[in-house]
Amino acid sequence: MVRLETLRLSRIAGAGHYSGTFSAAELLATLYYHRLRLDPTTPDWPDRDRFILSKGHAAIGLYPILADLGYFDAAWLESYTRLGSRFGDHPDMRKIPGIDFSSGSLGHGLSIGLGMALAGRVTKHDYRTYVMVGDGELAEGQVWEAAMAAGHFRTSRLVCVVDRNRLGIDGPTEDVMTQEPIEERFTAFGWACQRINGHDIAAVLGAFGALPDVDHGPPQLIVADTVKGRGVARMENDVSWHVGNLGPEDYEAVRAELMAGLS
Amino acid sequence: MTPRTPTPGQDQSEVFRGESPQPKGSPSAKGSEKGIVRRSVPAFVAGEELADLAEHDERIVVLTADLASANRLNDFAQRHPDRFFNVGIAEKNMISAAAGMASTGLMPFVGTFASFASLLGYEQIRTDCAYPGMPVRILAHHSGISLGYYGSSHHALEDLAAMRVVADLTVACATDANQLRAMLRASLDLSGPLYLRLGRGRDPEVYADVPSNFRFGVAARLRDGAHATIIATGSEVHPALEAAEILAKQGIDVGVIDMATIKPLDLEAVREAGEGGVIVTVEEHSIIGGLGGAIAEALADMRIPAMLKRHGIHDEYVEIGPPAGLYAHYRLDSSGIANVVREFLDELA
């Protein structure tokens, strides 16, 4: 559903961040349908779990989930990227029910999540804060300011999920800027780390299930190995599909491929 | 753009030869403060004031970046340790984390040097505080050139210009401890984020008591004058009042407005001053884009044909020197301001 809707909305916009959304599809779906403590009828419920899509360019995959859960009328999505729409390429919390924080500028999300986690401590709410970052995003220095502070404050209700799809805009992450060893880096900052296949829903559920239900412990990192463009053969591991647009015939072919993947 | 090179004969070139800058104004910096009675009031009262306010307002939390002793926010930390976070020297993380806290209903006050808050933290203020409307209060202290010989890395001469273009951000400058207290109290009812520019913590008293009628966006006319109006903000309000005294002895009648809020600007106060015909803006900031820029834009927008002189730092990096020496050198002390006003009136005559 995430991939099909990404396809459809990208057609409305004339372009879309396909491949970095497809890599995160199972992660987003598992979080929203199986993990987050939510009440779509009360988007500002103080006890809800928070989710920050720090890699905000994957919002096209998140909007359909929020619509499906009932945060807003799915028909709203027809306006995607149109003049005056609530829905742009990056999510705006002031316009979209269910978005816990606006994002788009990479590197900010983990700090914002840290603030939410510390706030939960101050206000005595036991929610968790999940932050999804891209692997290329780990080159942003602010991520490490936040990682250091989270380790220092031992915000174990802060969960950072890395969508490790190994491709940035200019090529393989390890060619553009070395990211490994990710777990060792976070471990050095005081985090507890897991590494999983981000397309294996059982593994994703297992990683979330293993999160400790305590405050004042190591913050939690989940590195999810994924495939950029997952689910569409022509897009998988192809750097040129970070942003793209499908012609009418290709659109139908890709749609058929995704539908076949569902059955 | 052609590179700026020192021109022989200018003060700058003398300094490049290794000489000390000579104050342009007379007498010397030390002498300029002689004879003026100043009550020394420590202006770093934010920690104490916020600690008091936090007794009755559960939203208040305070963050700093390894400067709790410099900005006295440790006064808050001692009384409310669970609501105080020292995040180390990481300003970007601090401001974004404050925005995250604010999204849960808290009201974070964030204190660090103005140079770092505004320039290191600029995008976080714009994108994480202002764009989503988070009620984060940035306490940007040691602003302008108040860190003196620390040098240009520690000076904030661009911050008002940078902050003023951020939509939905309130921008204000506290002139003394009493006004700061009033601003902190008023901020509890302010929606959206606030950039609050503070001095060095040794600011002389302008307001004898906490002004009970303070509102963001409303200027205070402190003195009437028929020949010109000085519109000053923050640290320059006190020397502007002194300058008006100096000028009065010379038969020049100058009014003074404390334009504490740079955004939203008090347009009625600007109109009133503009209709007087002559305005001199004084700020411890670049003359570009800050108070002077705001007043120039407002006069143009309102089609008020006033004569305007913008005074501040004139698009340059300032010399090394103790703050008092720098204020004298750049004519931002009382005698310097008086000279600037008198020269402007002479030009117009």
Interface residues (C-beta under 8 A of the other chain):
Chain A: P46 D92 M93 R94 D100 F101 S102 G104 S105 H108 S111 I112 G113 L114 G115 M116 L118 A119 G120 R121 V122 T123 H125 G141 Q142 E145 A146 M148 A149 H152 F153
Chain B: V61 D82 R83 F85 V87 G88 A90 K92 N93 S96 A97 A98 A99 G100 M101 A102 S103 T104 G105 L106 P108 E123 Q124 T127 D128 Y131 P132 G133
